[in-house]
């Protein structure tokens, strides 16, 4: 496969949005265009932080032009999956550390028509992930520790991404790789070159006031990806509603 001709999809991180002006930020993202709204769901147990909960997630879902991508950093991911009432085209990723039955949980996500993902922490060994690849639609590869925004990238996580992609390609699986955390205009081509198919755009690549705010920052991200020879989806290019 020519890695430089892959279609790269973009997710806007709602963790980095201004909670006091959430609808404003969502409307700006709708206009700029992304493939998914990335929503971190934290319950204060798996990670020390908490987010606004599933009610806020549902409000984001209703205001968004793009489907939602849920990252479940919770002690009981199956409970969250049931409460979210996932919709076709959405995504939900859980952590292997939080379930004894990953195949059953992935099946529950897929049963709603959503895409099932597994989140890979920097400290999660590749060998623990490999047995479960067949039941997944994507891997959410974290290049920072989960739960906090604004962290620097952990360089060794790109080696993990390369190893996972090599195994994916060797087995001919249709899994996509979504990379989350510390994606910047300076390192995103390196991250994509390492194997990312999708990028979570956060404080540096979406909500960057120094670059003019949401619209101009996402435009810069898209320009750099296209200049690097990568493709963008119609939704990301034009802000089209599904």
C-alpha positions in Angstrom: 0.0 0.0 0.0 1.2 3.5 -0.8 1.0 5.1 2.7 1.0 8.6 1.2 -2.2 8.0 -0.7 -4.2 7.0 2.3 -7.3 9.0 3.2 -6.7 10.6 6.6 -9.7 11.4 8.8 -9.9 14.0 11.4 -11.6 14.0 14.9 -12.1 17.2 16.9 -11.4 16.7 20.6 -14.3 18.0 22.7 -12.1 17.7 25.8 -10.3 20.8 24.5 -13.4 22.8 23.7 -14.4 25.8 25.8 -17.0 24.4 28.2 -18.6 27.8 28.6 -19.0 28.2 24.8 -19.5 24.6 23.7 -22.2 25.2 21.1 -20.1 28.0 19.6 -17.1 25.7 19.2 -19.2 22.9 17.8 -20.7 25.2 15.2 -17.2 26.4 14.2 -16.1 22.8 13.8 -19.2 22.0 11.8 -18.3 24.8 9.4 -14.7 23.8 9.1 -15.4 20.1 8.7 -14.2 17.0 10.5 -15.0 13.3 10.3 -15.9 12.8 13.9 -16.4 14.7 17.2 -14.1 12.9 19.6 -15.6 12.8 23.1 -13.7 11.6 26.1 -15.9 10.0 28.8 -14.1 9.9 32.2 -15.7 8.7 35.5 -12.8 9.7 37.9 -11.8 6.1 38.5 -9.8 4.8 35.6 -8.2 8.2 35.3 -8.4 10.9 38.0 -10.2 13.5 35.9 -13.9 13.6 35.2 -15.8 15.0 32.2 -19.4 16.2 31.9 -20.8 12.8 31.7 -23.1 11.1 29.2 -25.7 13.8 29.2 -23.1 16.3 27.9 -21.9 13.8 25.4 -25.5 13.4 24.1 -25.8 17.2 23.8 -22.6 17.3 21.7 -24.0 14.5 19.6 -27.2 16.4 18.8 -25.3 19.6 17.9 -22.7 18.0 15.8 -22.7 17.7 12.0 -20.3 14.7 12.2 -20.9 11.4 14.1 -19.4 11.0 17.5 -16.3 9.0 18.5 -16.4 8.0 22.2 -13.3 7.2 24.2 -14.5 5.4 27.3 -12.1 6.0 30.2 -14.4 4.4 32.7 -14.5 1.6 35.1 -17.5 -0.1 33.5 -17.4 0.5 29.8 -20.4 -1.8 29.0 -22.6 0.3 31.2 -21.6 3.4 29.3 -22.2 1.7 26.0 -25.7 0.7 27.0 -26.5 4.2 28.3 -25.1 6.0 25.2 -27.4 4.0 22.9 -24.8 4.1 20.1 -25.9 5.0 16.6 -24.8 3.6 13.3 -21.6 5.3 12.1 -20.4 6.3 15.6 -17.3 4.9 17.3 -16.6 3.7 20.8 -13.3 2.6 22.2 -12.7 0.9 25.5 -9.6 0.0 27.4 -8.5 -3.6 27.7 -7.6 -2.9 31.4 -11.3 -2.3 32.1 -13.0 -5.4 30.8 -12.6 -9.1 31.3 -14.6 -9.8 28.1 -13.3 -7.6 25.3 -14.8 -9.6 22.5 -18.3 -9.4 24.1 -17.9 -5.7 24.6 -16.8 -5.2 21.0 -19.8 -7.2 19.9 -22.2 -5.1 21.9 -20.8 -1.9 20.3 -21.0 -3.4 16.8 -24.5 -4.7 17.5 -25.7 -1.1 17.5 -24.1 -0.4 14.1 -21.2 1.5 15.6 -17.5 0.8 15.1 -15.7 -1.0 18.0 -12.3 0.2 19.1 -9.7 -0.6 21.7 -7.7 2.2 23.3 -4.0 1.4 23.7 -2.2 3.2 26.6 1.5 4.0 26.3 2.1 1.3 28.9 -0.2 -1.4 27.3 2.0 -4.1 25.8 1.5 -4.8 22.1 1.3 -8.5 23.0 -1.9 -7.9 25.0 -3.6 -6.2 22.1 -2.8 -8.7 19.3 -5.1 -11.5 20.3 -8.1 -9.1 20.0 -7.5 -7.5 16.7 -10.0 -9.7 14.8 -13.0 -8.3 16.8 -12.1 -4.6 16.3 -12.7 -1.9 13.7 -10.1 0.4 15.0 -7.4 1.0 17.6 -7.2 4.3 19.5 -3.4 4.6 20.0 -2.6 7.1 22.8 0.8 8.9 22.4 0.3 10.5 25.9 -1.0 9.1 29.1 -4.8 9.1 29.2 -6.9 11.7 31.1 -5.1 15.0 30.6 -4.8 17.4 27.7 -1.7 19.4 26.8 0.9 16.6 27.4 4.0 16.2 25.2 4.2 13.2 22.9 5.9 10.0 24.3 8.2 9.2 21.4 8.3 5.4 22.0 4.6 5.2 21.3 5.2 5.7 17.6 7.3 2.4 17.6 4.2 0.7 19.1 2.1 2.2 16.4 4.5 0.8 13.7 4.5 -2.6 15.3 0.7 -2.7 15.4 0.3 -1.6 11.8 2.8 -4.2 10.6 0.8 -6.9 12.3 -2.4 -5.5 10.9 -1.0 -5.5 7.4 0.5 -9.0 7.8 -2.9 -10.4 8.8 -4.8 -8.3 6.2 -7.2 -6.8 8.7 -9.4 -3.8 7.9 -8.5 -2.0 11.2 -7.9 1.8 11.2 -5.5 3.5 13.6 -6.7 6.6 15.4 -3.9 8.5 17.2 -4.8 10.8 20.2 -2.8 13.2 22.2 -0.1 15.8 21.5 -0.8 15.9 17.7 0.7 19.2 16.5 1.2 20.8 13.1 4.9 20.0 13.5 4.7 16.3 14.3 1.5 15.1 12.5 3.2 14.0 9.3 5.6 12.0 11.4 2.6 10.4 13.2 0.8 9.6 9.9 4.0 8.2 8.4 4.3 5.9 11.4 0.9 4.4 10.5 -1.9 6.7 11.8 -5.0 6.7 9.6 -7.0 9.2 11.7 -5.9 12.0 14.0 -7.5 13.5 17.1 -7.2 17.3 16.8 -6.9 18.9 20.2 -5.2 22.0 21.7 -2.6 22.4 19.0 -4.5 21.3 15.9 -8.0 22.6 16.5 -8.4 24.9 19.5 -5.3 26.9 18.9 -6.0 30.6 19.4 -2.4 31.5 18.4 -3.2 30.3 14.9 -6.5 32.1 14.7 -8.9 29.7 16.3 -10.7 26.6 15.1 -11.3 27.3 11.4 -7.8 28.6 10.5 -6.1 25.9 12.6 -8.0 23.0 11.0 -7.4 24.6 7.6 -3.6 24.5 8.4 -3.9 20.8 9.4 -5.6 19.9 6.2 -3.2 21.9 4.0 -0.2 20.2 5.6 -1.7 16.7 5.2 -2.5 17.4 1.5 0.9 18.9 0.9 2.3 15.7 2.3 0.5 13.7 -0.3 -2.4 12.5 1.9 -6.1 12.6 1.0 -8.9 14.0 3.1 -12.5 12.8 3.2 -15.3 14.9 1.6 -16.7 15.7 5.1 -13.3 16.9 6.4 -12.7 19.0 3.3 -16.1 20.7 3.1 -17.9 20.5 6.4 -20.7 18.5 4.9 -23.4 17.0 7.0 -23.7 13.2 6.9 
